[in-house]
Amino acid sequence: MRVMFLPEVSQQFIELAEILYNKGYMNFLDTALEYSESLFRDIQINLPLKVHRKAPAWFDRIGKDTLF
């Protein structure tokens, strides 16, 4: 499996870094950007390696115009 991102998603990771910096969660913008980039890389590298499991049967009805 290969993980691909739309350009909008890449932009949202940059915006995440700006939010982390502006809200005071990170003291430096460079640190926030490094953190955001590490999340991005982690998703690209590790998500395909996760163990795949069959979803419970009740998930089959999602998207079939039925209410929960």
BELCORWO-V407561 format. One line per field, one symbol per residue. burial: I if it has 24 or more other ideal C-beta (glycine too) atoms within 12 Angstrom, else O. Layout:
# BELCORWO-V407561
burial = ???
This chain:
# BELCORWO-V407561
burial = OOOOOOOOOOOOIOOIIOOIOOOOOOOOOOOIOOIIOOIIOOOOOOOOOOOOOOOOOOOOOOOOOOOO
